[in-house]
Amino acid sequence: YSSHPNKERRIKAITKGYNNAENNSFVTEKKLTDWEEYFFRAGEKYDAKDYEGAIKDYTESLKLKPDANTYFKRALAKGSIKDYSGEKFDLIRSIELEPTDWKPYYYLGLNLYYADDYYGALSAFDTYLNLTEWSGDFYDIWTGYYMAKCLYNEDIYSKSLKYIDYIITEQDFTSVIDANYYGDFYQIRGRNYLELEKFDLAKKDFEKASELNPEIALNKELIGDVYAKEKNYQKAIEFYNQALKLDPNKYSIYQYRAYAYESLEDYFSALLDMNEAIKHAPEYGYLYFKRGEYSYKMGDKEKACSDWLTGREKGHSGSLDKLLEICGYSKFDFFSADDFMDEALNERTNENYDEALKLLNKSKELGYEDTYYLEGIMYSLFIYKDQFDLALEILNNIEN
């Protein structure tokens, strides 16, 4: 994480020698007997970036003595090898054993944030704040930043703005974090301003973020978004162009530049941009939906319907609406065996037994898996229709 503190690593000579030779078959590691011996040897391995070795020794230490700090240290080692579920488990176990230690809450907040569990992260960070006294240090600043991010991602913009604005205006955050991340703080404040439609303030923050991190395309893209919100589409396109010079592979820049062209009724340029967006994000169904709209507005219904078919296949529900409305399809053209079964049950409830039978046969043709259930429904329909001979035939099939 960018929010992990830098620290001086002290590597003992014996650890370095061990790591250099660990792949040699003649090297064996001494089996220890005390939990502290395993704990300190694990720390040496962690400092030497031998995270797997550190995890093994922390595990042996925990077998001899369950200890909150050992779980915490093992969590950090697991996080270093991207075992985030293991990291989460160890952080929670550390908290269970020592609920007043702030460190596991801080790192649990980071873990949950990156797992998109924003309310969980907020809870962990809030506990961190309750256990510590605010001093504006490294941990405090990043806690405030991530709380602002969590709130933003949950659409709680005013409260998010309150957190990040306090850090920028009231704290000397630049003295405790790396300069590479200064722009991130202005960017999240600008995002809140944008959502709250405070466009001038948003633009100012995105410009500041771009000044601090001129290599990041997103900052230019966000300035373009502000101009687009202000309906100054030509100016938006200028900044999207600048963003693409920094990152020509970022699909969202093409996507939003396409929207700007669309607003100017330049559907040909919009379609070209959506082509590029699709090249870089081929599984995003909504992009096909939009390209279909542009083709349709340009008079090419065939291409539009083709894109809407692809959009539906890739999970975009709005594409199905277009296929039904414009392209002459029926909803039944897209039904699965399960869909036909559901529709048949609805028709049975409505006492439309003939229609229910037709739908049930469609389900059968498409290979509905639970044949006993299907035949049971069919049996019931024949009973309702007083076709007892056919019902008996179904019943005999079920029995056999």
Phi and psi in degrees as a GROMACS rama.xvg file:
@    title "Ramachandran Plot"
@    xaxis  label "Phi"
@    yaxis  label "Psi"
@TYPE xy
-63.8222  -21.0677  SER-2
-92.5898  9.56833  SER-3
-81.0189  136.797  HIS-4
-72.2364  144.384  PRO-5
-72.6755  143.872  ASN-6
-146.371  151.606  LYS-7
-70.7132  127.756  GLU-8
-98.3171  124.971  ARG-9
-108.103  113.148  ARG-10
-107.925  116.814  ILE-11
-71.7209  149.087  LYS-12
-59.4282  -39.0896  ALA-13
-68.03  -34.762  ILE-14
-67.8072  -43.0919  THR-15
-60.3027  -44.096  LYS-16
-63.0198  -40.302  GLY-17
-63.1929  -45.6832  TYR-18
-65.7879  -34.7196  ASN-19
-67.0107  -28.5535  ASN-20
-107.463  2.87356  ALA-21
-65.1554  -22.093  GLU-22
-85.9307  -4.31053  ASN-23
-80.8042  136.881  ASN-24
-66.2407  -22.7398  SER-25
-85.1504  -3.98046  PHE-26
-85.7493  127.117  VAL-27
-124.669  150.486  THR-28
-104.381  134.753  GLU-29
-65.0179  132.456  LYS-30
-81.4621  125.645  LYS-31
-95.2604  167.815  LEU-32
-121.059  -16.0978  THR-33
-112.074  140.173  ASP-34
-61.732  -34.3479  TRP-35
-68.2145  -35.7497  GLU-36
-61.9353  -43.9853  GLU-37
-63.4501  -40.6291  TYR-38
-61.571  -47.1686  PHE-39
-72.8573  -34.7023  PHE-40
-67.3383  -36.5848  ARG-41
-61.2562  -40.5423  ALA-42
-61.955  -38.7858  GLY-43
-64.0008  -41.6272  GLU-44
-67.5214  -39.273  LYS-45
-60.9502  -45.9153  TYR-46
-61.2678  -29.5552  ASP-47
-87.989  7.17538  ALA-48
66.5184  21.7036  LYS-49
-92.2964  74.9456  ASP-50
-68.9158  -37.5889  TYR-51
-61.9567  -44.4385  GLU-52
-63.4454  -38.8737  GLY-53
-63.1003  -42.4417  ALA-54
-61.7295  -41.5775  ILE-55
-62.0999  -43.8709  LYS-56
-71.0163  -38.0882  ASP-57
-62.7144  -36.7286  TYR-58
-65.2032  -42.8587  THR-59
-64.0146  -38.3269  GLU-60
-63.1366  -40.5254  SER-61
-68.5944  -28.3406  LEU-62
-64.5914  -34.6012  LYS-63
-84.5011  -30.5414  LEU-64
-158.739  110.123  LYS-65
-64.5791  122.87  PRO-66
-141.475  134.103  ASP-67
-60.1464  -45.1321  ALA-68
-67.265  -33.5402  ASN-69
-66.7664  -42.7928  THR-70
-60.3302  -40.9202  TYR-71
-62.4681  -45.9075  PHE-72
-64.488  -39.5038  LYS-73
-66.4332  -34.1599  ARG-74
-59.5686  -44.7503  ALA-75
-62.4611  -39.63  LEU-76
-64.1583  -42.1933  ALA-77
-65.3389  -40.1888  LYS-78
-60.3978  -33.2614  GLY-79
-68.6568  -22.4473  SER-80
-106.125  16.4524  ILE-81
65.6923  26.1095  LYS-82
-90.9444  77.1164  ASP-83
-74.4671  -30.2933  TYR-84
-69.0174  -39.2196  SER-85
-65.3733  -38.8878  GLY-86
-60.5876  -46.027  GLU-87
-60.2009  -45.3826  LYS-88
-58.4422  -46.3691  PHE-89
-67.5587  -36.1942  ASP-90
-64.8943  -42.7603  LEU-91
-64.4004  -40.8365  ILE-92
-64.5105  -39.3851  ARG-93
-61.4882  -42.2146  SER-94
-65.4123  -39.059  ILE-95
-60.9006  -38.8205  GLU-96
-80.5359  -29.4637  LEU-97
-142.964  81.1053  GLU-98
-71.0038  -6.57675  PRO-99
-102.381  3.71564  THR-100
-86.6225  124.392  ASP-101
-73.8808  -27.2634  TRP-102
-59.9246  -47.2887  LYS-103
-61.9611  -32.8283  PRO-104
-65.6866  -40.835  TYR-105
-60.6089  -50.2879  TYR-106
-72.4698  -29.3923  TYR-107
-65.6197  -37.8669  LEU-108
-58.5285  -44.4729  GLY-109
-62.9134  -45.6367  LEU-110
-58.2802  -47.1826  ASN-111
-70.7198  -34.1148  LEU-112
-60.1997  -48.2002  TYR-113
-72.4878  -12.6322  TYR-114
-93.6437  8.50766  ALA-115
66.0344  19.4688  ASP-116
-96.2707  80.9506  ASP-117
-72.9245  -38.1312  TYR-118
-68.044  -37.9274  TYR-119
-62.0999  -42.5636  GLY-120
-62.7367  -42.9251  ALA-121
-60.2664  -40.1296  LEU-122
-63.1874  -44.4211  SER-123
-64.346  -44.5606  ALA-124
-66.4913  -36.9183  PHE-125
-63.3966  -39.0267  ASP-126
-66.1626  -39.9458  THR-127
-54.4911  -46.8483  TYR-128
-64.9365  -34.8558  LEU-129
-70.3875  -25.7313  ASN-130
-91.3487  -9.70514  LEU-131
-124.455  165.064  THR-132
-105.641  125.399  GLU-133
-60.107  126.631  TRP-134
-129.705  -2.43976  SER-135
73.9725  23.4153  GLY-136
-81.8948  -175.009  ASP-137
-50.7751  -51.1391  PHE-138
-66.7518  -39.9737  TYR-139
-62.507  -45.6673  ASP-140
-62.5123  -47.9354  ILE-141
-67.8449  -32.6035  TRP-142
-61.6821  -46.9958  THR-143
-61.0836  -40.9683  GLY-144
-61.3571  -49.0408  TYR-145
-71.6886  -30.2808  TYR-146
-64.8181  -40.4145  MET-147
-61.9842  -41.416  ALA-148
-64.5782  -43.4423  LYS-149
-60.565  -46.4013  CYS-150
-64.3145  -38.7327  LEU-151
-62.0655  -44.5323  TYR-152
-68.2794  -17.9473  ASN-153
-99.9978  14.1354  GLU-154
65.3528  26.3763  ASP-155
-102.347  75.1826  ILE-156
-72.8772  -40.5655  TYR-157
-63.6234  -41.9092  SER-158
-71.737  -38.2534  LYS-159
-58.8972  -44.9135  SER-160
-60.8951  -38.3848  LEU-161
-60.3724  -44.3472  LYS-162
-64.2156  -51.597  TYR-163
-73.2426  -32.1922  ILE-164
-67.5578  -37.0877  ASP-165
-62.0636  -42.0418  TYR-166
-66.0936  -42.4079  ILE-167
-72.4467  -40.3084  ILE-168
-94.132  -26.1173  THR-169
-111.69  -11.7448  GLU-170
-120.161  150.55  GLN-171
-89.4893  66.1182  ASP-172
-68.1488  -25.2258  PHE-173
-70.5229  -14.4589  THR-174
-86.3997  -10.292  SER-175
-122.686  -4.43904  VAL-176
-125.849  163.197  ILE-177
-67.6453  142.96  ASP-178
-61.4292  -25.1424  ALA-179
-60.6815  -19.1959  ASN-180
-107.554  2.49267  TYR-181
-57.0312  -45.0378  TYR-182
-62.0186  -28.6849  GLY-183
-61.3467  -34.4706  ASP-184
-68.5499  -43.1248  PHE-185
-68.6551  -33.8518  TYR-186
-64.0207  -44.772  GLN-187
-69.425  -34.0806  ILE-188
-65.7404  -42.0635  ARG-189
-61.9837  -37.5939  GLY-190
-62.0874  -40.5683  ARG-191
-65.2051  -44.1981  ASN-192
-58.4876  -40.268  TYR-193
-62.628  -45.4824  LEU-194
-65.7034  -31.8727  GLU-195
-86.6285  5.69332  LEU-196
61.9235  32.2032  GLU-197
-98.6729  75.9456  LYS-198
-66.7649  -39.4859  PHE-199
-63.5002  -42.5603  ASP-200
-67.3164  -38.7668  LEU-201
-62.3193  -46.4873  ALA-202
-60.5827  -42.275  LYS-203
-61.331  -43.2287  LYS-204
-68.9226  -39.8495  ASP-205
-67.1528  -35.3217  PHE-206
-65.6369  -40.3383  GLU-207
-63.648  -43.6949  LYS-208
-62.0212  -40.1039  ALA-209
-67.0044  -36.0993  SER-210
-65.427  -40.8774  GLU-211
-74.4671  -34.269  LEU-212
-130.638  72.9767  ASN-213
-66.7203  -13.4037  PRO-214
-87.3899  -6.04639  GLU-215
-92.961  115.397  ILE-216
-65.7382  -31.4527  ALA-217
-58.4204  -34.9274  LEU-218
-64.2621  -42.5936  ASN-219
-65.5815  -40.3034  LYS-220
-60.2155  -41.5935  GLU-221
-67.5183  -35.2473  LEU-222
-61.7076  -41.3383  ILE-223
-59.7384  -38.8441  GLY-224
-62.6865  -38.1343  ASP-225
-63.2568  -47.119  VAL-226
-62.8647  -35.9891  TYR-227
-64.5261  -40.4306  ALA-228
-62.9048  -32.9522  LYS-229
-81.5127  0.310082  GLU-230
67.1489  22.1673  LYS-231
-96.6929  76.9511  ASN-232
-70.8265  -34.0553  TYR-233
-63.6697  -42.5124  GLN-234
-66.6754  -37.8519  LYS-235
-59.8119  -44.2751  ALA-236
-61.7337  -37.0444  ILE-237
-58.4979  -43.729  GLU-238
-75.9482  -32.107  PHE-239
-64.0432  -36.4571  TYR-240
-62.1769  -42.3925  ASN-241
-64.3105  -39.346  GLN-242
-64.4338  -38.6459  ALA-243
-68.5595  -27.9844  LEU-244
-65.1943  -31.8744  LYS-245
-81.9585  -33.7263  LEU-246
-148.198  89.2703  ASP-247
-74.2727  -2.01794  PRO-248
-105.198  5.68986  ASN-249
-87.4349  109.236  LYS-250
-63.1157  -34.7564  TYR-251
-65.3159  -26.1157  SER-252
-67.644  -45.7009  ILE-253
-61.3047  -41.0991  TYR-254
-59.2245  -49.7579  GLN-255
-77.4501  -26.7023  TYR-256
-68.1776  -35.3591  ARG-257
-60.3934  -41.3741  ALA-258
-62.0327  -38.2909  TYR-259
-64.2369  -44.4144  ALA-260
-62.5028  -39.166  TYR-261
-59.1677  -43.0962  GLU-262
-64.5917  -27.298  SER-263
-87.7055  3.4585  LEU-264
61.3301  27.0311  GLU-265
-96.6432  77.8346  ASP-266
-72.0087  -26.7778  TYR-267
-65.8069  -47.2368  PHE-268
-65.0968  -37.8161  SER-269
-61.8958  -42.1092  ALA-270
-64.9861  -41.3612  LEU-271
-61.0478  -41.5853  LEU-272
-67.3178  -37.2322  ASP-273
-68.9069  -31.6443  MET-274
-56.9407  -46.2395  ASN-275
-66.9432  -39.8195  GLU-276
-59.792  -42.4968  ALA-277
-66.3501  -36.0181  ILE-278
-57.8363  -36.9016  LYS-279
-94.6227  -12.8366  HIS-280
-142.844  67.058  ALA-281
-68.5696  -13.4501  PRO-282
-97.2419  3.21536  GLU-283
-89.6974  101.295  TYR-284
-60.6857  -33.1547  GLY-285
-62.8702  -30.655  TYR-286
-64.4784  -38.335  LEU-287
-66.5006  -39.1665  TYR-288
-57.6385  -47.0933  PHE-289
-67.851  -41.2756  LYS-290
-63.3193  -37.1155  ARG-291
-60.7798  -40.3301  GLY-292
-60.5256  -42.7488  GLU-293
-66.3046  -42.0977  TYR-294
-61.2928  -42.0767  SER-295
-64.571  -42.0626  TYR-296
-66.3418  -23.7158  LYS-297
-91.6683  4.91739  MET-298
91.6296  8.70804  GLY-299
-105.657  83.1038  ASP-300
-65.126  -36.419  LYS-301
-61.8923  -46.9377  GLU-302
-66.6143  -36.6078  LYS-303
-61.6577  -47.459  ALA-304
-64.1942  -36.1776  CYS-305
-62.2893  -43.3517  SER-306
-66.763  -38.3426  ASP-307
-67.9157  -33.5036  TRP-308
-62.5952  -44.1854  LEU-309
-65.9295  -41.3285  THR-310
-59.9216  -42.7289  GLY-311
-63.2724  -42.5812  ARG-312
-61.3552  -29.3873  GLU-313
-95.8791  15.7435  LYS-314
95.6723  9.46499  GLY-315
-93.1889  113.419  HIS-316
-67.5792  -33.0818  SER-317
-62.3998  -26.695  GLY-318
-64.3027  -36.9627  SER-319
-62.9335  -39.9842  LEU-320
-58.9324  -41.7918  ASP-321
-65.895  -39.9666  LYS-322
-62.806  -38.4073  LEU-323
-75.3646  -38.1498  LEU-324
-77.9781  -40.072  GLU-325
-113.19  -35.4484  ILE-326
-96.3469  1.82879  CYS-327
81.6108  14.4596  GLY-328
-86.2474  156.214  TYR-329
-103.74  154.075  SER-330
-60.0919  -27.2086  LYS-331
-69.797  -20.4967  PHE-332
-64.4688  -17.9692  ASP-333
-115.478  9.6776  PHE-334
-77.2513  142.683  PHE-335
-93.8583  176.244  SER-336
-57.4914  -41.0768  ALA-337
-65.4724  -38.5868  ASP-338
-62.574  -44.4604  ASP-339
-63.0422  -37.7486  PHE-340
-62.0659  -46.3545  MET-341
-60.4776  -42.2232  ASP-342
-67.0584  -37.3606  GLU-343
-62.3957  -41.628  ALA-344
-64.3876  -37.5047  LEU-345
-63.9399  -42.7729  ASN-346
-67.1145  -34.529  GLU-347
-64.0522  -43.3819  ARG-348
-59.0824  -36.3085  THR-349
-84.7074  4.53783  ASN-350
65.3057  24.7946  GLU-351
-94.1297  75.4298  ASN-352
-70.8946  -36.4284  TYR-353
-64.5984  -43.9933  ASP-354
-64.6612  -38.4964  GLU-355
-61.6048  -39.8915  ALA-356
-64.6085  -41.5871  LEU-357
-60.2807  -44.8821  LYS-358
-67.1261  -35.981  LEU-359
-66.4559  -38.3657  LEU-360
-66.6662  -34.8472  ASN-361
-62.7689  -41.4255  LYS-362
-61.418  -41.6791  SER-363
-64.1113  -42.5253  LYS-364
-61.0303  -34.8368  GLU-365
-85.5209  3.79871  LEU-366
87.0507  40.7144  GLY-367
-54.1903  129.118  TYR-368
-70.3427  -43.1031  GLU-369
-87.4745  83.2475  ASP-370
-64.6718  -34.8587  THR-371
-63.6263  -42.0744  TYR-372
-64.4327  -44.4778  TYR-373
-59.6639  -46.2705  LEU-374
-67.7355  -30.7355  GLU-375
-64.5177  -41.5572  GLY-376
-65.6427  -41.9904  ILE-377
-62.2712  -41.6885  MET-378
-56.5264  -45.3898  TYR-379
-64.0057  -36.4952  SER-380
-66.0112  -40.2131  LEU-381
-66.3206  -34.7857  PHE-382
-62.9847  -45.7915  ILE-383
-61.9587  -30.6087  TYR-384
-88.5577  3.46068  LYS-385
61.5719  27.1303  ASP-386
-99.0495  74.3544  GLN-387
-70.6005  -30.0167  PHE-388
-64.6713  -41.6985  ASP-389
-69.6058  -36.168  LEU-390
-63.23  -41.2003  ALA-391
-65.667  -36.7842  LEU-392
-63.0019  -41.9812  GLU-393
-63.4767  -42.6356  ILE-394
-62.7027  -38.129  LEU-395
-65.4157  -38.2737  ASN-396
-63.0937  -41.0751  ASN-397
-65.0422  -42.741  ILE-398
-65.292  -34.3101  GLU-399
